[in-house]
Structures are given as C-alpha cells and as structure tokens.
Amino acid sequence: MDQIADRTEAHIISMARNDATYALTMAQRPEVSPAELCGMIQKLAGAVKDVASVAELRGERLNAPVARALEEALRAALSQR
C-alpha cells in the first residue's frame, strides 16, 4: 500500500511541476488571453492544494515544525484568493 501511495504522490507532484512550467511559459506569450491566464491560475491553485494534501498526509516524513510552517503558508496563500 505504501508503494501505491508513494507512486500516486510522486505523480501529483510531477503534474504540479509540469503545470507550473507550462503556466510560466504561457504567461510570457503575449497572445495568451486573460481568460486563459485565469484558467491556468485555477489549475495551479488546484495543483497547490493537491501538493499540500500530499504534504499533510506524509507530514510524518518531515520535521514537524517545517510541515506546520508549510501548511500554514499554503493555507494563508490559498485563503487570499
């Protein structure tokens, strides 16, 4: 079961990285519309939430104070939306 969880988490993190790279590339293109940029922001917000969930679920692997600080920072960033 741990291997399945590890693979799933690795996939979530990899997809978030890919989404971030794509969004940064698209944001530099003048032909991208504001609506497309908004869609990318929504997708990135979803990826951040997924990665935060991975961090919460695997918090025992991290130093507890670091995990709490990361969680608080992500929650603060997401609540500003």
C-alpha positions as CSV (number, residue, x, y, z in Angstrom):
1,M,0.0,0.0,0.0
2,D,2.9,2.4,0.8
3,Q,4.3,1.9,-2.7
4,I,1.0,2.8,-4.3
5,A,0.7,5.9,-2.1
6,D,4.3,6.9,-3.0
7,R,3.7,6.5,-6.7
8,T,0.5,8.5,-6.5
9,E,2.1,11.2,-4.5
10,A,5.1,11.4,-6.9
11,H,2.6,11.7,-9.8
12,I,0.8,14.5,-8.1
13,I,4.0,16.4,-7.5
14,S,5.3,15.8,-11.0
15,M,2.0,17.0,-12.5
16,A,2.1,20.2,-10.4
17,R,5.7,20.9,-11.6
18,N,4.6,20.4,-15.2
19,D,1.6,22.7,-14.7
20,A,3.9,25.3,-13.2
21,T,6.3,25.1,-16.1
22,Y,3.5,25.3,-18.6
23,A,1.9,28.3,-16.9
24,L,5.2,30.2,-16.7
25,T,5.8,29.6,-20.4
26,M,2.3,30.6,-21.4
27,A,2.4,33.7,-19.2
28,Q,5.3,35.0,-21.3
29,R,3.4,34.8,-24.5
30,P,1.6,38.0,-25.5
31,E,-1.1,36.1,-27.4
32,V,-2.4,34.4,-24.3
33,S,-5.7,35.9,-23.3
34,P,-6.7,37.0,-19.8
35,A,-9.3,34.2,-19.7
36,E,-6.6,31.6,-20.5
37,L,-4.4,33.0,-17.8
38,C,-7.2,32.8,-15.3
39,G,-7.8,29.2,-16.2
40,M,-4.1,28.4,-15.7
41,I,-4.2,30.2,-12.3
42,Q,-7.2,28.0,-11.3
43,K,-5.4,24.9,-12.4
44,L,-2.2,25.9,-10.5
45,A,-4.3,26.5,-7.4
46,G,-5.7,23.0,-7.7
47,A,-2.2,21.6,-8.0
48,V,-1.1,23.6,-4.9
49,K,-4.0,22.1,-3.0
50,D,-3.1,18.6,-4.1
51,V,0.6,19.0,-3.2
52,A,-0.5,20.5,0.2
53,S,-2.6,17.3,0.7
54,V,0.4,15.2,-0.1
55,A,2.4,17.1,2.5
56,E,-0.3,16.8,5.1
57,L,-0.6,13.0,4.5
58,R,3.1,12.5,4.6
59,G,3.9,15.0,7.3
60,E,5.4,12.3,9.5
61,R,8.3,12.2,6.9
62,L,9.0,15.8,7.5
63,N,10.3,17.7,10.5
64,A,7.1,18.6,12.3
65,P,7.8,22.3,12.6
66,V,8.7,22.6,8.9
67,A,5.5,20.7,8.0
68,R,3.3,23.0,10.1
69,A,5.0,26.1,8.7
70,L,4.5,24.9,5.1
71,E,0.8,24.1,5.8
72,E,0.2,27.5,7.4
73,A,1.9,29.3,4.5
74,L,-0.1,27.3,1.9
75,R,-3.4,27.9,3.7
76,A,-2.7,31.6,4.0
77,A,-1.8,31.9,0.3
78,L,-5.0,30.0,-0.7
79,S,-7.2,32.0,1.6
80,Q,-6.2,35.3,0.0
81,R,-8.0,34.2,-3.2
